[in-house]
Structures are given as structure tokens and as C-alpha cells.
Amino acid sequence: MHCNQTRRHWLINAGAAVSSVCLGSKYGRAATAPTAPVAVARCKTYDVGELLPTMQKMFDQLGGLGKLVKNKTVAIKINLTGSPTYRLGYLPLEDTHYTNPHVIAAAVHLMGKAGARRIRVLESPWSTAMPVEEYVIQANWEPRDILSAAPNVEFENTNYLGRAKKYSRMVVPYGGYIFPAFDLNRSYEDCDVFVSIAKMKEHATAGVTLSMKNCFGLTPCTVYGTGAGVDEPSLIPNGGRGPIHEGNRQPSRSAPPEKDPGTPRQDTWRVPRTVVDLVSARPIHLAIVEGIKAMTGGEGPWVGEDLKGVAPGVIVAGTNPVTTDAVSMAVMGFDPMADRGTPPFEGCDSTLRLAEDVGLGTRDLKRIEVIGTPIAEALFDFAAIRKQRRSTPPPRRGMRG
């Protein structure tokens, strides 16, 4: 496992991507984008006796955590999308749309065991400056299970300035699809290693949400949200990231504005491009997509009625987020080479294609080494469930009083 995604490498890759775009063929672009191995493992439960050795083996297959984290500060972006009050029936949030705390704790433990000097668990909880450890208590989590998994572990709410004195400006090396740079919580700059732990899910706006889409939450709502300050960031977050979705206002004037306010205002165009801009500005060194338990039909219980809790029983991990997400898509029954108009991107642009176009990684399975469980054996067919869901007429409903 090598931490080789330096800004110099990203600039070199971006330059190569500009040339590859001129080739015209998406397969030509795939041939020039970098690749990296991806580990896949079956894991049926969150029981520590199964989960911990499974993740240890995966990291060993990728070259070992020690090379990546020893004597370093590690930042881990988890996913707590939506308020803890949103639930799919009576299922725990971590079994449907939140990153499961057992997976977070296992990753923290293994990183501590591998010699990480400091581990920071980061998230931008919905519309609040509440400490993350207090926020997760509302989801019936015990934060000490994560905090005690290794030495020197802490949480940080990155939805506002937090403990820092100023925001960090992180530049998009290739100039950006939408944003040339972002003002982010300093935790995303003050780390040696950045890890994205995502849930394996579909997404109403972006088709799928995996390790890259997880980084949409890096943007603090004090700067980019509906309640952001006009000239300067607001003191605390108020509301969500509607402006990034809709383009109905610019970030606070203290932050870099969009490159071109004349570009499409559709969220299905904007969100995938913003995600790629973010992943380029804040490169991911280790991507983990956990799908031991998940949900079909969208990214959270608020999406619609055709939602279901499922148990794919799989984990995917890699050192390149594009290759990791490509293999995750294949495990979900989707073609990672799909583009707008093809499932799961029927109405949106593919984040993977956009990332490939700027040289972040390949989505071509023929160029990706899959280690561990073959994709065919790990397959949990989200695509088939989606097809069945869309071919079934909606249930008839009686008059509501």
C-alpha cells in the first residue's frame, strides 16, 4: 500500500487527462488513466470475530497498512448522511445508510495497530455544530467504541470552522470542472493520510454513492450551504448543501466562486463534477466501501417508497478511489463503464467517467487487478433489483383523510 497521490502526481495525471480527452473515445481515456489493485471480501456479519480478520487480510493484500499510516496522522471521512431521525422502518441507521460503527472501529483499530500516530474521524453532520460523538449518540451508537479502538483517536465536526482559526484553501490541480478550489475545515489538510469509508448504496442524484461521492460532505455548510454567510462564512452551519446541488447562489465571498455561473444548474450535472473537484483537491489514499448491510433504492430513507434493507455481505477496498468504486459498481451488478442514460446513471453524469477524464484513475475492469473474492462470487445484484422495482406498477392507495 503506497501513499503515492501527491499533488505533483495529480498535476501530471491531469496533464495526461487533457491529452486523453482529445482522443475522443472513452476507452482511449481509460487506457491512459492510472490503475491500482482492489481487494474484495465476503463478510456476512459485523461481528468482530469475522470483520476484523477480514479487513486485516484485505489491507495485507493491498500491501499492508504500515506503509501507509505508520507514524502519521490519519483522517477518516465517514458517512452519516441525513438526520438520525430518518430511519428505514425499524432498521438501525448503520444497517441501511450510515457507515457502520463496527467497520469504523475495526479500521481505526487496525490503523492504530499499524502504527498510526493520530487518528481523526471526520464528518459534517446535518445542519449542526454539535460534536460528532454527541451526534452519533442520537443514532444509538456508543462513541467510546470508536475512540477506544486505538490510541489518540478523536472526532471532528467538519461542517464549520471547528477548532481551527481559519479554513484551509485546497486547490483543484486541473483547474476544476466547477470549483477551482475549496475552503474546507483544516482537518482535511492537516493529515498525512486521507481515508474514505463509505456505504455501498445507490443515489438519487449521482446514480451511486461510494468512496468518491462520500467526499461531497467535505464542504462546510457555513461556506457552501443554504445558510452560509454572504461575505464571510457563517459561524455555525444552518441547512444543507442545496446551493451546490442547484447553483442558486455562490459560496461565501471569502471562498473561491464557481468558474462559470453560466454552466447548467441541474444537480445531476453539478453534483458528479463537484465530487471529482473535491476528490482532486483532497486526494483519497485509502477507499473502503462497506456493504455488509445496506439498502436499495437510494442513499437514505427520505428518497422514496421503493426502498429495502439488504445484506450484500461484502467489503471492497483499494488505494485508488476510482478503481475501488469501479469494482464496487461491478459487485452491485452495474457496468462501471456506463455513462449518462445507462443504469445507474439514467439521468445523471457518471462520477467515475468524469474522474477518469481528469486522470484520477481507471474505471475499466480489464485494467484493474481484483484481489481476494472474484467479482462474480461477491455479486449482489442491485441492478436487477432496480430493474424489477422500475417494472413493477406502484401500489394502489386509498383516500387519505
N, C-alpha and C positions, 0 to 999 in steps of 0.2 A: 504494500500500500504506500503510494508515494504522494506527497503533498506538492504536486508539480504545477498547480494552476496559478502561477504568479501573474502579475499584471503584464509583465513582458510577454509571457506566453499568450495571454489573451489578446494582446495587440497583434502579435504575429499571426495568431489564428484568425483574427478579424480581417487582417490584410489578405490572407488566403481566401477568406469567405467572399470578399469583394470580387476577386477573380473568378471564384467558382460560380457566383451568381450570373456572371456573363455567359457561362456555358449553356444556360437555359434549362437543361434537364435536371429534375430533382435527383435523379440517380447519379448524375455527374457531380452534383454538390455533395451527395452522401459519400462519394468516393474520396473526397478531399478532407472531410471533417475528421477530427481525431476520434479514436475509439479507446475503450478500456474494458477489462473483463467485468462481468456482473455475476454475483453469486445468487442462486435461488435455492430455497429450502422449504420443505414441507414442515409445518409446525401446527399441530391441531389445537393446542391449548396455551394459555398464558401461565401455566404452572411453571414455577422457576426450575423444576427438575427437567423440563423439556425445553423451555425457552432459552435459558442461559447457555447450555451446551450447544444449542442450535446456532445462536448468534455468535458464540465463540468460534465455532467451526467456520462460519461464513467469513468472519473477519480474517481468520487464518488463511482461508482460501484466496483472499484478496491481498495477501502479503503480510498480514499482521498489524494490529493496532499500534504496536510500539513505535514503528517507523513514522506513524502519523502524529501521535499525541504525546510521546514521552517528553516530559519537562516543558510542556506547552499549555497555553490557555485555550480551552475548547469551548466554543459557543454552540449550543444545540437549539435550533428552532423547532419547536413542537407545533402541533395544530390543535387549537381549541376554538374552532370556528363556531360562531353563534353563542348566544347566551346559554348558561347552564339550565335555564328553564325549558329549553327546546329538547324534547325527547321523542324518540320514535316508539310509540306505545309505552311499554313499561321497561324497555331495554335500557341498560346503563349507557351513558353517552360514549364511553370508551369502547363499547361493543358495536357502535354504529358509525360515529363521525369524528370523535376525538381520538388523537393519538393515545393508545392505551398506556396507562402509567407503568404497567409491568414492563413494557418494551422500553420506555424511557429509563426506568430504574436499571434494567439489565444493561442497556448501553452505557449508562453512567458508571455502573459497577465495573464493567469490562474496560472502560477507558481509564478509570482510576487504577485498576489492576495493571494496566499497560504503562502507567507512569505519568498520566496527565497531572500537571501541576495545579490547575484550577479548572473547574467545570461550571459553566454558566448556562442555565436552562432559560431560554428566552421565548416570549410570546407577547402579542399585542391584544389582550382581551377586549371584547366588545365594549366600546364606549365607557371606559373606566380607567382611572389611575390606581385602582386597587392593586395591592401586591398580588403577584401570580399565586403565591401559596395560599392566600385567603380566597382568591377566585376559585381555585380548584376544590377547596373545601365545599363550595356550593354544588360541586359535581359529585360529592361524597367520596372524594379522594383523601388520602392521608399524605400530605406533602412530605412528612418526615421519611416516608418510604423511599422517596427520591433523594432527599437531602442527605440521608444516612447511607446511601448506596456506595459512596466513595468519599475520600477526604476533600475538603474545600469545594463543596457544591453549593450553589446559590441560584435563586431565581431572579429574573429582572423583567418588569413590565416595560416593553419597548414601544408602547403606543404613545409615549410622550417623552419629555426630556429625561425623566427619571433622576438618577443620582448624578448625572454628568452636569457640567456647566454649560456645554454647548452641544449642538448636533454635529455629527460628522458628515462632511460632504464626500460622497462616494461617486466617482466618475464612471460613466459607461464608456469603456475603451473604444468601441467602434462608433461612438457618437450618439447612439440610441435610436430606436425606432420612434419613440415618443418623447422620452425624457433624456437629456444629455447627462444628467447627474441627479442624485437624490440626497436630501438631508435626512439622515437616519439617526436613531439612537446610537450613542457612541459604542455600545456593546458590540455592534456589528463590525466595527473597525478594530476595537481593542481586543482582538483574539488572533491566535496563530492558526487555528483550525476552525472551519465552519461546517457544521453538520445539519442536514435537514432530515427530520424524522416525520414522515407523512403517513396518512391513512390511505389505503387503496380505495379510491372512490371515483364515480362519475361526477360530472359537474355541469350544471345547467347552462353556464355561460361559456366555459372553456372546454367542454367535452369530457375531459378527465382532470382530476386533481391528484398529482403525485409529488415527487420531491421538488420539482421546479415551481409548480403552482402554489405549493406551501409557502413560498417566499413572497407571495403577494402581500402577506401580513407584515412584512418588514417595514412598510411605510407607516409612519406615525400619523394618526388622525389629527393631531394638533397642527400638522402641516398640510396634509392631503385630504382631510376628512370634511364632512359637511359642516362641522362646527369649527373649522380651522380659522385662525386669525387671518385678517386680510393683509396687513403689513408684516406682522410678526406671528410666530406660532402662538396658538392659544396655550394657556397654562396646563390645562387638562384636556383629554380627548372628550369630544361630545358628538355622538353619531358615528356612522360608518364611513366607508370609502366610496360613497356614491360619486363624488367628482371624478375619481379615476375611472369608474365604470362609464359614466355618462359624458364626461368632459364639459360639464355645465359651469365649471369655474376652475381657475388656476390655483396652484398651491399658494401658500403664503408668499408674499413678495420677497421675503428673505431667502427663499429657496429658488433654484433654477426653474423657470417656467417650461412648458412644453415647447418643443422645437417649432411646431407648426399648428396653431389653433384651427387651421382650416382642414385638418385631416378628419376622417369620419368620426362621428360621435357615438357610434354603436359600441356597446360593451363587448360584443362578440369579436370586434376588430381590435378594440383598445386593450382589453384585459390580457390576451395572449402576448401582445407586444410589450406591455408594461412588465409582465413576468420575465420575459427574456432580457429586458433592460436591467431589471433588478438582479437577476442571476449573473449577468455580466459584471455589474458594478460590485456585487458581493458574491464572488465565486464559491461554489459548494465543493468541499473537499471529500465529503462522505455523504452519500444519499442512501437513506433507509426507507423503504416503503413497506409498511406492515399491513397485511391483510389476513391476519388470523381470524378476526371477525370484522365485518364491515357492513355496508348497506348498499343496495342497488337503487337506482333511480335518481341519484343526485348527491349533493355534498352535505345535505343536512335535512332534518325533518320538516323544514319550512318550504321545501322546494315544491311539493305537490302531494298527490294522494297515492301514486303508484310506487310506493317505497316499501322496502322489505329488508329486514335484518338477515344477513347471510354469514356463512362461515367458510371462506375460501381456504383457510388453513395454510397460508403461505407468507413468506417474507422474502423480499428482494433487496439487495444491497450492492453498491458499486461506488467507485471513486469518480465517476463522471455522471452528472445528473441526467444528461440526455440519453446515454446508453442505458442507464438504470431505468428511466421512465419508459424507454422503448421496450425493454424486456418486460416491465410491469404491464404495459399495454397488451403485449402478446399473451401474458399469463391471464389477462382479463378477456381474451378472445378477440381483441381488436388488432388491426394491422397498424403498426407504428408508422408505416409509410403513407397512411391515409391523409387526405387533405380535405379542405372545406367541401361539404356536400356528401362526404362518406362517413359512416359511423366510426367513431363517436363525435365527429366534427360536422354533423349535418348542417348546422347553422353558424359555425364559427371557424376561425382560422386555427391551424394546428400550432400549438406552442412548440412542439418538437421540430416541425419544419422550420419555423422562424429561428429557433435556436441553432439548428443545423446550418441555416443560411449564413449566420454570422460566425460560424466556426467553433461553436461551443462543444459539439460532439455529433456523432452519427446516430441516426435512428434506423439504420439499415441492419437488420438482424444478421445478414450474411457476413458482416464485418465485426460482429460483437461475439466475443467468447463467453459462453454461458457455462458457469462452473456449478457443480452440485447437481440438483434435481433438474432434469430436462424440462423445457417449457411444456411439452406435451403431457408430462406427468404432473406438473403443477397447475395445469389449466383449470380455471374456474370461469365458466363462460358468461361473463357479464353481457357480452354482445348478444348471445342467444336469449338471455332474459329480457334485454332491451327490445329485441325484435318481437318477442312474444307479447311484451307489455304494450307495444305500439299497435299490434294487430288485434288486440282484444278490445271490443267496444266498452266504453265506460259504463259502470253500473247505473241502472235507473234509480233515481232518487225521488222520494215523495216530497210533498209540500212541507216546507218548514214553517213553524209558527213563530 
